[in-house]
Amino acid sequence: MATPAEPDPPPPDDLIDDLETLARDFATQSSPRMERMGLGFVQRRDARLGAIAADEAIHVLDAEERAGLLRIQRVTVARAAAVGALSAGLAAGAEVWAEPLQADRPVAYWAAVLGVTVVAAVVEIGFLYWDALRGVHGMARVAGVPLFGAQSSPQQGVALALVRAALELPDPTENTFGINPLRETSPLKLAAAALLYKAKIAVTSFLLKALLRRALGRVLVRTWLLWVGVPVTAAWNAIVAWRVARQARLRAMGPSAAEALVTALGPLSAEAAEDAQRVVASAAVRSASLHPNLAALMAALPALPPLTPPVDDPAACLTRLAQRPPADQRRALCCLAFAAVIDGTLTRGERALLESAGAACGRPLRPAGLRAVRRRLLAGEALTPAVLDGAFAPPAEVEAA
């Protein structure tokens, strides 16, 4: 009886595709359970504190509101640093206390050290998540953003975006706008970035300890080096808390700012609306993320049937933009500048897209003008078409040159 032939090995291309798929899934995975838990916490807290009156111009913050947001941000950062220092200090203190047990009773030594370290770390992480959720909810109330009730859907509105910011969860790639934000991004690169992010504190502590050992040699004894983790953990917690607080503020302001921009641009024809959709989708691709504020801007623009070629093709977008009339180019460039800065950062890909779009319209990018747009955003001021238009050289300047 003939032995069945062994199946041929999969071709290398299929193997690479499988690896890229796994890497993409790993790098972009979110946690629906954590989202639900965070959303439930915020919703219960919102119900306990009572409803707030909606502000029709949330994106324009007055001095009192800006001070309130800044106060919440500072307090959240201070608490995160304090709990990080306390957690690291307890772990280091446990190691110092158990040092006499290391030689004769190693099991007891490691039980004491690991026990204190694990418990302190669990309490620290739990507190950071709890306090971040409290902080983002407080910011929404200060900014006058109703998260639940008739004005907003908890599953689609600002509430879920704030919860993701507090828990540092990635924005979902699934959407109803036909945008694949990872269209031009290497999945393997995303996976590597995710792994590096998870190792950030350990790497930072190790490098700082190595630097101290090399710089000071044997002057510092091993016991003192144990305490290096205290300022490192405190500093890192403060940085992460600051980023979370800033992102929460932007997500609270984003939907209203998007509505205000579309209204200020005036009535958009189908052609102009398509221009705007394409530049916003291209910005999402170049940033490799569909930020909630980008989704809010897409939702605020007039609805159109599915576009061909795909709406998220930056090359097709630039080709089309070069052929549009100046008035529509101006609107599209305003939407692009808004989309590039609305998440508070400006990636290399977004900057390259801004430069290419400006060149296609004969209006080179003005770095100083773009920085001014970003400063106004972070200060809570309105991003009007006139402000956004300042990110590019005026047509008159181009002609005079």
N, C-alpha and C positions, 0 to 999 in steps of 0.2 A: 504493500500500500504506500502510495507516494506521500511523502511528508509535505504538508502545506507549506508553500513558500512564505517566508517571513515578509511582512509588509515593508515596503520601502520607507526609509526615514523621510520625515517631512522636509520639503525643500527649505533652504535657509531663509528665503524671504518670508515663508509662513511662520517660521520660528521667530523671526524678528518682529513680525506683526503681532504675534501673541505676546511677546515680551513688552512691546510698546503699549498694548492694550492693558496688560497688568500694571505697568508703570503708571499709565494715565489714571486707572481706577484707584491706585494707591495714593497718588498725589492729589487727587481731586475729591476724595471721599469726604462726605460730611457725616454728621451724626444726627439723623432724624430724632432719635430718642432724646439726645441732649437738647435739641431745638424745642421739642415738646415740653420738656421739663423747664427749660428757661422761659418759654412763652407762658407756661402755667404760672410760674412764680411772678412774672411781671403782671399778668392779668389779675392775679389775686391781690397783689400790692396796689394795683391801679384801682381795683374795686374798693379796697379798704380806705384808700386816701380820698376817694370821691372823684367825680368827673371834673374836668376843667373846661373852660370856654375856649373854643377854637379861635386861633388868630389867622386872619385872612392873608397876612403877609409875614409868614413865619421866617422867611429867609432874611428879612430886614430886622436885625436885632437892635434894640435901643441900648443905651449905656447900662441900664439896670439889668437887662437880660444878659448882656455880655459879661457883666460882673458876676452874675449868678452862675453862668456856665463855667467861668474861670474858677470860681470858688469850689464848685463840685469837682472840677478836674484836679485842683490842687489837693483837696482833701483826699480824694481817691488815690492819687499818687503817693501821698504821705502815708496813708494806711497800708498800701501795698509794700512800700519800702520797709515799714516797721514790722509787718508780719514776716517778711522775708528775712530780715535781720534776726528776729526772734527765733524763727525756725532753724536757721543756720547756727545760731548761737547755742540752741539746745543740743543740736547734733554734736557740735564741737565740745560743749561742756560734758556731754555724756562720754565722749571718748577720753577726755582728760580724767574724769572721775573713775572710769573703768580701767585706766592704764595699769594699776597694780595687779589686776586680774589676768593680764594678757599672757604672762609667762606660765603661771601655774594653773590657771583655770580659763583656757581659751574659749571654751564653749560659753561660759558665763559672760566673758568679755564681749564676744560677738552678739550674744543675745541682748545684752544691755545696750550696746552701741546701735545695732540695727533696729532694735525695738523703739528706742527713742527717735532715731532718724526717720523711720517709716511713719510713725504716728505724727511726728511734727510735720513731715512733708504732706501727709494726707490732710491734716487740719489746715495747713497753709494753702494748698490748692483749693480746698473747699471754700475757705474764706475769700480767696481772690475771685472765684467765680461768683459767689454770693454778693460780694461787694461791687463787682463790676456790673452785675444785673441791677443792683440798687442804683448805681451811678448813672447808667444809661437811662433808666426810667426817670430819675430825677432830672436829667438834662432835657428829656422830652417834655416834662411838665414845665420847666422853666421857659423853654422855647414855645410853649403853648401848643404842643402837638397832641391831639386826642388820639390815643392808640387803639381804643376799642369803642364799640358802639356804632351809631349810625354813620359817623363820618369815616370810619376806617374798618377794613376787614383784617382780623388778626392774622390770617393766613397769607395775605397778599400785601399788606400795607407796611408801614414803617416799623411796626412792632417786631416783626420777624427779622427785619434787617438789623434792628438794634440788638436783638438777642444774639444774632450771629456775630456781631461786632464784639459784644461782651464776652462771648465764649470762644472768640478767635476761630470761628468755623469759616471755611472757605465759602464764597458765594457759589450757588448752584450753577451748573452749566446748562441745565434744561431751561428753556424759555419758549415763549410764544411768538417771538419776533424773527425767527429764522436765523439767529446768530449763533455761531460756534466760536466762543472767545478763544478756544485753543487751536483754531484753524492753522496758525502759523507757528505754533509752539511745540518744541520737542517734548514728548511725554517723558523721556528719560531724564531730561533736564529738570522737569517738574518734580520727578521722584527724588532726584538728588537734592533739590532744594528742600523738600519735605524732611528728608533724613537729617540734613544739616540743621534745620530749625529745631528738631526734637533734641539735638545734642548741644544746643547753644550754651546752656549754663555750665554743663560739665566741661566743655572745651574752654570756656572763658576762665573758669576756676583753675583748670590745669595749666593754662598758659601763664596766668598771673603767678601761680606758685613757682613754676619753673623760672620765671623772670626774677622773682625774689631770691630764689636759691642761687642763681648765677650771679646776681648783683651783690648779694651780701655774704655768699659763701656759708661758712659755719658760724657766722656771728649770731644769726637767729637760730634758736633751737627748734626742734620739730614741733614742740607743743604750740609755739606761737604761730606756726604756719597753719595750724588747724583753724585759726580764726580768720584766715583770709576769706573763707567762704561767706562770712557774715556781710562785709561791705559789697562783695560781688553779687550775692543774692539780692540784697537790698537794692542795689543800683539796677539790676536787671528787672526786678519787679516794678521799680519806679518807671523804667523806660516802657515796659509793656503796658502798664496802667495808663501812662500818658498817651500812648498810641491808641488804646481802646477808647479813652475819653474823647480824643480828637475825632476819631472815626465816628463815634456816636453822635457828636455834634453835627458832623457833615451829613450823616444819614437822616437826622431829624430835620435838617433844613432842606435837603435835596428835592423832595417831591414838590414843595411849594416853589422853590427856586426854578424848577423845570417848567411848571405851569406859568410862572411869571414871565420867563424868557419867551416861551411860545406865544403868549399873549402879546408881548412887546414887539415881536417880529411882525405882527400883523397877519392878515389873512394869507394863507399859503396855498398856491395852486398845487395841483397834483404833482407837477414837475418839481416845484420847489420843495414839497414835502418829501418827495423821493430823494432829492439831494440831501436833505437833512437826515433822513433815515440812514442813508448810505454812509455819511461821515460819522455818525454816532456808532453804527455797527463796526466800521473800520477802526474806530478808537478802541472799542471793546476787544477787537482782535489783536491790536498792537499792544494793549495792556494785558492781554491774556486773562481778562476777568470781566464778567458782566456785572459791574458794580450796581447795587440797587438804585443809585441815582441815575445811572445810564438807562436802566429799565424804566425808571420814572419819566425820563425825557422821551424815550421811545413811545411810551404810553400817552404822553401829552401831545405828540405830533399827530396830525390827521392820519387815520387808518387808511391803508392802501392794500390792494391785493398782492399776493406773493410776487416779488420782483425777480427778474432775470436779466443778467446773470445774478447769482445769489447776492443778497443785500450785504453780506459780510465779506465781500471781495474788495480789499483796498485798492488793488490795481485798477479794477473796473471803475471804482469810485473816483480815482484821480483822473482817469481818462475822461469820464463824463464831466467832472467838475471843470476841466479846462475848456469845455465847449459851451458852458452855460453863460447867460448874460450877467453882467456885473452885479446887478441888484440881487440876483439869486445866489451868485457866488458869495456876496457879503453875508447873506443869511446863513449859508452853509458853513462859512468860516466861523461865524459866531457860535453856531451849534458845535463845531469841532473844538473850538477853544474851551467852551463850557464842558464838553465831554472829557477833554484831556485833563482838566484840573479838578473836576467835581469830586474826585475821591481823595483829594488832598496831596496826591503825589503826581510826578511826571516821569514816566519811564522813558528809557532811550527810544523804544519803539514809537511811543506817542510823540516825542519830540521830532523824530524823523518824519512821521506822518504830517505833523504840522508844517514842517519845512517843505515837504513835497507838495502839500495842498496850497501853501502860499505861493510856491513857484508856479504851480499849474494855473493859478489865478493872476499871476503877474504882481503879487503882493508879498514880498519876502517877509518871513517871520521876524518880529522884533522881540528879542529876548527880554529887554527891559519891560516892554509892554506886557509880555506874558507873565513875568514875575509880579507885575502890579496886579494883574488879574488874580493870581494865586494869593497874594497878600490880602486882597479885598475879600476873597472867599473865606480865608481862615479867620479874618476879623469879623465875619458875620455880616458883611455889607452886601448890597444887592449887586448881582452881575447883570447889568443892563446890556443891550446890544451895543451901545456906544462904548462901554468899558471893554467888552469882549473884542470889538472891532479894533481896539487899540493894540491888540497882540500882533497885528499885521501892519505893514507899511501902507499908508493911504495911496490910492491910485495916483493922486497928483504928484506925490513924491517920486513915485516910480517913473512917471513920464518926464519929470524935471531932470531926473538923473540920466 
